[in-house]
Structures are given as structure tokens and as C-alpha cells.
Amino acid sequence: MEIARATEIFDRLYSSVPAYEIAQSEKKRTGKLDASTTYGEIVPQAFYEVLSAVTPREGEVFYDLGSGTGKATLLAALAFPFRRSVGIELLPGLGDAARQVLGQFDAQVRPQLPADHQQRQIEFIDGDFLQADLSEADVVFAHGTCYPHEVIHGLAMKLAELRPGARVVFVGHTFDTPELGFLRMMKMRTDWGSALAALYQRR
């Protein structure tokens, strides 16, 4: 699907989702007030450009680590030929919001899409992505601008377990991990400004 059409669907689905309010409420409710749960959002065109740089292919599997209300996960499913797109989020209230949007998508949008899009799987999982099974991932996205050192270190170890050929887009920091071959850096616009995205491929 062309990015203009994907963005139109995306904007319609998220027009009434108060994501920042949900994030703040969940941080207080769960007591997870540290910087690692800082909420931020993608800009569709910028996300599309960065993900395009790792050349998603037909039938691959996409993971968004720290998926919030599901924006990157849903846009990846719309704009790229992934057979499965999975978001993992630590704050359950954000995961609930993502599943509500997915419910709207399934009821109102999916039936109108071409057959290949209708068959694509989208899933949102509550939990710590450092504990998740990423063995089937082909493309991994993480927006880690506010992640503390221990999370970045844990994530580097986790990504080293990806299967060979898997690609990683990590926004906000770089890895010095032998298993991850550096591809390039890209500037990525976000809702709050811009950050550098580091692109890698599992050796």
C-alpha cells in the first residue's frame, strides 16, 4: 500500500486516541515513572523512510519494541509486505489502547483492503521486550531515545540472538555489538523533534 493511503487510514484510526494522557496515567498507575517509559510517537512519513532503508520483504515478520498505542506496528502492517506485525509494550493501558484501535481496524478497514492485506496478522503483547521471544523477527524497530544504559545493554544482548539477516532500526542510540553489522545512520523526524536512527543487520 502506498504511504499516502496508509497514512490516511492511520490518521483516521488514531484521531481520537489520547495517547499522551494514557501514557501519563499508566506511568502513575503502575509506578513505572523512570525515563525508560517516556512516551513518544512516530511521524508516518519519517517512519516509512527509515523502515524502507532496511528493505522489508514479502512474508517477513516485524517487531516494535515499546509499541505504545501501536502506531508503528499498524503502519508497518499497512505500508510494508509483512505477514505478521507485533508490538510489545510494558504499560498495559497503552497495549489496551492499541488493541482497541486494532479492533476498529479489523471491523472498519480490513474488510475493505485487498486480499493480501486482509490476511496479514497484527498482534499487541503486554510485557517486557527484554523477556520476549524474537526468534521469528526479520525487522525490529525500537525508539530508545530515553532508554537508560542497562536497558540498552540488555537490548543489545537480546538483538544479538536474532537470526542471521534480521535487520534492526534503533532510534536514539547506537550498539557496539559484534553480532550486529552496522549499515548506516539516518535522521528521523518524530513528534517532538528529530533523532538519529542506527540501522543494523544481524551477521
The 8 nearest C-alpha neighbors of each residue, nearest first, counted from 0:
[[1, 78, 77, 2, 5, 4, 79, 3],
 [2, 0, 3, 4, 5, 78, 77, 6],
 [1, 3, 5, 4, 78, 6, 0, 44],
 [4, 2, 6, 5, 1, 7, 0, 44],
 [3, 5, 7, 6, 2, 1, 8, 0],
 [4, 6, 2, 8, 7, 3, 77, 78],
 [7, 5, 9, 3, 4, 8, 2, 10],
 [6, 8, 4, 10, 5, 9, 3, 11],
 [9, 7, 11, 5, 6, 10, 12, 4],
 [8, 10, 6, 12, 7, 11, 5, 13],
 [11, 9, 7, 13, 8, 12, 14, 6],
 [10, 12, 8, 14, 9, 13, 7, 15],
 [11, 13, 9, 10, 14, 8, 100, 104],
 [12, 14, 16, 10, 15, 11, 9, 100],
 [13, 15, 11, 10, 12, 16, 9, 17],
 [14, 16, 13, 17, 12, 11, 18, 10],
 [15, 17, 13, 18, 14, 96, 12, 68],
 [18, 16, 20, 19, 21, 15, 14, 13],
 [17, 19, 21, 20, 16, 22, 68, 93],
 [18, 20, 22, 21, 17, 23, 38, 39],
 [21, 19, 23, 22, 18, 17, 24, 25],
 [22, 20, 18, 24, 19, 23, 25, 17],
 [23, 21, 19, 25, 20, 24, 18, 26],
 [22, 24, 26, 20, 25, 21, 19, 27],
 [23, 25, 21, 27, 22, 26, 28, 20],
 [26, 24, 28, 22, 27, 23, 29, 92],
 [25, 27, 31, 23, 32, 29, 24, 28],
 [26, 28, 30, 24, 25, 29, 23, 32],
 [29, 27, 25, 26, 30, 24, 31, 23],
 [28, 30, 31, 26, 27, 25, 90, 32],
 [31, 29, 27, 32, 26, 28, 25, 33],
 [32, 30, 26, 29, 33, 27, 36, 28],
 [31, 33, 26, 30, 27, 34, 36, 35],
 [34, 32, 35, 31, 36, 37, 26, 30],
 [33, 35, 37, 36, 145, 146, 32, 147],
 [34, 36, 146, 145, 33, 37, 147, 143],
 [35, 37, 34, 38, 33, 32, 31, 26],
 [38, 36, 34, 35, 145, 39, 33, 22],
 [37, 39, 36, 22, 19, 40, 67, 23],
 [40, 38, 37, 190, 41, 191, 189, 19],
 [41, 39, 190, 189, 42, 38, 70, 191],
 [40, 42, 189, 43, 190, 46, 71, 39],
 [41, 43, 189, 45, 44, 46, 190, 188],
 [44, 42, 46, 45, 47, 41, 6, 74],
 [45, 43, 47, 46, 42, 48, 2, 6],
 [44, 46, 48, 47, 42, 43, 188, 187],
 [47, 45, 43, 49, 48, 44, 42, 50],
 [46, 48, 44, 50, 45, 49, 51, 43],
 [49, 47, 51, 45, 46, 50, 44, 52],
 [50, 48, 46, 52, 51, 47, 45, 187],
 [49, 51, 52, 47, 48, 53, 46, 54],
 [52, 50, 48, 54, 53, 49, 47, 55],
 [51, 53, 50, 49, 54, 48, 198, 55],
 [52, 54, 51, 50, 55, 166, 198, 49],
 [55, 53, 51, 52, 56, 50, 166, 138],
 [56, 54, 53, 79, 51, 80, 57, 59],
 [57, 55, 59, 80, 54, 58, 81, 79],
 [56, 58, 80, 59, 81, 55, 82, 79],
 [57, 59, 82, 81, 56, 80, 60, 83],
 [60, 58, 81, 57, 82, 137, 56, 61],
 [59, 61, 83, 136, 137, 81, 84, 82],
 [62, 60, 84, 138, 139, 136, 137, 85],
 [63, 61, 139, 85, 86, 84, 140, 64],
 [62, 64, 86, 140, 66, 141, 139, 72],
 [65, 63, 141, 87, 66, 128, 86, 140],
 [66, 64, 88, 87, 67, 63, 141, 89],
 [65, 67, 86, 69, 88, 63, 87, 64],
 [68, 66, 93, 69, 65, 88, 94, 97],
 [67, 69, 97, 93, 96, 70, 94, 66],
 [70, 68, 97, 66, 72, 67, 71, 73],
 [69, 71, 73, 72, 68, 74, 41, 66],
 [72, 70, 74, 73, 69, 75, 41, 63],
 [73, 71, 75, 69, 70, 74, 86, 84],
 [72, 74, 76, 70, 75, 71, 69, 77],
 [73, 75, 77, 71, 76, 72, 78, 70],
 [74, 76, 72, 78, 73, 77, 79, 71],
 [77, 75, 73, 74, 79, 78, 84, 81],
 [78, 76, 74, 75, 5, 79, 73, 0],
 [77, 79, 0, 75, 76, 2, 5, 74],
 [78, 80, 75, 81, 76, 77, 55, 0],
 [81, 79, 57, 56, 58, 82, 55, 76],
 [82, 80, 59, 58, 83, 60, 79, 57],
 [81, 83, 58, 119, 59, 60, 120, 80],
 [82, 84, 120, 60, 81, 119, 121, 61],
 [83, 85, 61, 121, 72, 60, 76, 62],
 [86, 84, 62, 122, 123, 121, 61, 72],
 [85, 87, 63, 123, 66, 72, 62, 124],
 [86, 88, 124, 64, 66, 65, 125, 123],
 [89, 87, 65, 125, 66, 126, 90, 67],
 [88, 90, 126, 127, 125, 91, 65, 87],
 [89, 91, 92, 93, 88, 25, 94, 125],
 [92, 90, 94, 93, 125, 95, 89, 88],
 [93, 91, 95, 94, 90, 25, 96, 21],
 [92, 94, 96, 68, 67, 95, 91, 90],
 [93, 95, 91, 97, 92, 96, 88, 68],
 [94, 96, 92, 98, 93, 97, 91, 99],
 [95, 97, 93, 99, 94, 98, 68, 92],
 [98, 96, 68, 69, 94, 100, 95, 99],
 [97, 99, 101, 95, 100, 96, 102, 94],
 [100, 98, 102, 96, 101, 97, 95, 103],
 [101, 99, 103, 97, 102, 98, 104, 12],
 [100, 102, 98, 104, 99, 103, 105, 97],
 [103, 101, 99, 105, 100, 104, 98, 106],
 [104, 102, 100, 106, 101, 105, 107, 99],
 [103, 105, 101, 108, 102, 107, 106, 109],
 [104, 106, 109, 102, 103, 107, 108, 101],
 [107, 105, 103, 104, 102, 108, 109, 110],
 [106, 108, 104, 103, 105, 109, 110, 111],
 [109, 107, 104, 111, 110, 105, 106, 112],
 [108, 110, 105, 112, 111, 117, 104, 107],
 [111, 109, 112, 108, 117, 107, 106, 105],
 [112, 110, 109, 108, 113, 107, 117, 114],
 [111, 113, 109, 110, 116, 117, 114, 108],
 [114, 112, 116, 115, 117, 111, 110, 109],
 [113, 115, 117, 116, 112, 118, 110, 111],
 [114, 116, 118, 117, 113, 119, 112, 80],
 [117, 115, 118, 119, 114, 113, 112, 109],
 [116, 118, 114, 115, 109, 119, 112, 113],
 [117, 119, 116, 115, 120, 114, 82, 109],
 [120, 118, 82, 116, 117, 83, 121, 115],
 [119, 121, 83, 82, 84, 118, 122, 76],
 [122, 120, 84, 83, 85, 119, 123, 76],
 [121, 123, 85, 86, 84, 124, 120, 83],
 [122, 124, 86, 85, 87, 94, 98, 125],
 [123, 125, 87, 86, 126, 88, 122, 94],
 [126, 124, 88, 89, 91, 87, 94, 123],
 [127, 125, 89, 88, 128, 87, 124, 90],
 [126, 128, 129, 89, 130, 131, 88, 87],
 [127, 129, 131, 130, 64, 87, 126, 65],
 [128, 130, 127, 131, 154, 157, 153, 150],
 [131, 129, 128, 127, 132, 126, 157, 133],
 [132, 130, 128, 129, 133, 127, 126, 87],
 [131, 133, 134, 130, 135, 128, 129, 136],
 [134, 132, 136, 135, 131, 161, 62, 160],
 [133, 135, 132, 136, 161, 162, 160, 137],
 [134, 136, 133, 137, 60, 162, 132, 161],
 [137, 135, 60, 133, 134, 138, 61, 62],
 [136, 138, 165, 60, 59, 61, 166, 135],
 [137, 139, 166, 61, 136, 165, 167, 62],
 [138, 140, 167, 62, 61, 63, 168, 166],
 [141, 139, 168, 63, 169, 167, 62, 64],
 [142, 140, 64, 169, 143, 63, 170, 168],
 [143, 141, 170, 144, 169, 171, 140, 65],
 [144, 142, 146, 171, 145, 170, 141, 169],
 [143, 145, 171, 146, 142, 170, 172, 194],
 [146, 144, 143, 35, 34, 147, 37, 171],
 [145, 147, 35, 143, 144, 150, 151, 34],
 [148, 146, 150, 149, 35, 145, 151, 34],
 [147, 149, 151, 150, 152, 146, 153, 145],
 [148, 150, 152, 151, 147, 153, 146, 154],
 [151, 149, 153, 152, 148, 147, 154, 146],
 [150, 152, 154, 148, 153, 149, 155, 146],
 [153, 151, 149, 155, 150, 154, 148, 156],
 [154, 152, 150, 156, 151, 155, 149, 157],
 [153, 155, 157, 151, 156, 152, 150, 158],
 [156, 154, 152, 158, 157, 153, 151, 159],
 [157, 155, 159, 153, 154, 158, 152, 160],
 [156, 158, 154, 159, 155, 160, 153, 129],
 [159, 157, 160, 155, 161, 156, 154, 179],
 [158, 160, 156, 157, 178, 161, 155, 179],
 [159, 161, 158, 157, 162, 156, 134, 133],
 [162, 160, 158, 159, 134, 165, 163, 201],
 [161, 163, 165, 164, 160, 134, 201, 135],
 [164, 162, 201, 202, 165, 161, 200, 166],
 [163, 165, 201, 200, 202, 162, 166, 137],
 [166, 164, 137, 201, 163, 200, 138, 162],
 [167, 165, 200, 138, 199, 137, 201, 139],
 [166, 168, 139, 199, 198, 138, 140, 200],
 [169, 167, 198, 140, 197, 139, 196, 141],
 [170, 168, 141, 197, 196, 140, 142, 167],
 [171, 169, 196, 142, 143, 195, 172, 144],
 [170, 172, 144, 143, 195, 194, 196, 169],
 [173, 171, 170, 144, 169, 143, 174, 197],
 [174, 172, 197, 175, 171, 169, 170, 196],
 [173, 175, 176, 155, 172, 179, 151, 197],
 [176, 174, 177, 173, 179, 155, 178, 181],
 [175, 177, 178, 179, 174, 155, 159, 156],
 [178, 176, 179, 175, 180, 159, 202, 174],
 [177, 179, 159, 202, 176, 201, 180, 160],
 [180, 178, 201, 177, 176, 200, 199, 202],
 [179, 181, 200, 199, 202, 201, 182, 178],
 [180, 182, 199, 183, 198, 179, 200, 197],
 [183, 181, 199, 198, 180, 200, 184, 197],
 [184, 182, 198, 181, 197, 185, 199, 196],
 [183, 185, 197, 196, 198, 195, 186, 182],
 [186, 184, 196, 195, 187, 197, 183, 49],
 [185, 187, 195, 194, 196, 188, 193, 184],
 [188, 186, 194, 193, 45, 195, 185, 196],
 [187, 189, 193, 45, 192, 194, 42, 186],
 [190, 188, 41, 192, 193, 42, 191, 40],
 [189, 191, 40, 192, 42, 41, 39, 188],
 [190, 192, 189, 193, 39, 40, 188, 41],
 [193, 191, 189, 190, 188, 194, 187, 42],
 [192, 194, 188, 189, 187, 186, 191, 195],
 [195, 193, 187, 186, 171, 188, 196, 170],
 [196, 194, 186, 185, 171, 187, 170, 197],
 [195, 197, 170, 185, 169, 184, 186, 171],
 [198, 196, 184, 169, 168, 173, 183, 170],
 [199, 197, 168, 182, 183, 167, 184, 181],
 [198, 200, 181, 167, 182, 180, 166, 179],
 [201, 199, 166, 180, 179, 165, 164, 202],
 [202, 200, 179, 163, 164, 165, 178, 180],
 [201, 163, 178, 179, 180, 200, 164, 165]]
